[in-house]
Amino acid sequence: MSKVKQKVSGCFRSVEYAHAYCRITSYLQTMTYKGVNPMIVIQMALAGEIGGE
């Protein structure tokens, strides 16, 4: 998945953005695997209902 993203955009602009992309997609894939709607998870995260590390 990240290789596809890299090919589409040409490259990641920095290592920080690459790590952020991997962290977000990993979290969304985990929630999808657990049967939670990714859109609901995104809404909860933007509303501050999900605590970060």
C-alpha positions in Angstrom: 0.0 0.0 0.0 2.7 2.5 0.9 4.6 1.6 -2.3 1.5 2.4 -4.3 1.2 5.8 -2.5 4.9 6.5 -3.2 4.5 5.7 -6.9 1.4 7.8 -7.3 2.8 10.9 -5.5 6.4 10.4 -6.7 7.9 10.2 -3.2 7.2 11.0 0.4 8.5 14.6 1.1 10.1 13.6 4.4 10.6 10.7 6.6 8.2 12.3 9.1 5.3 12.2 6.6 6.1 8.6 5.6 5.9 7.6 9.3 2.6 9.5 9.7 1.2 7.8 6.6 2.2 4.4 7.9 0.7 5.0 11.3 -2.6 6.3 10.0 -3.1 3.5 7.5 -2.0 0.9 10.0 -4.6 2.1 12.5 -7.4 2.2 9.9 -6.5 -1.3 8.7 -6.6 -2.6 12.3 -10.0 -1.0 12.9 -11.4 -2.4 9.6 -10.1 -5.8 10.6 -11.9 -5.5 14.0 -15.1 -4.7 12.1 -15.3 -1.0 12.9 -16.3 1.4 10.1 -13.2 3.5 9.2 -15.3 6.6 8.6 -16.6 6.4 12.2 -13.1 6.0 13.5 -11.9 9.0 11.5 -14.8 11.1 12.8 -14.1 10.1 16.4 -10.4 10.9 16.0 -11.2 14.4 14.6 -13.6 15.0 17.4 -11.0 14.1 20.0 -12.8 11.1 21.3 -9.8 8.8 20.7 -6.8 9.3 22.8 -3.3 9.3 21.3 -0.1 8.0 22.6 
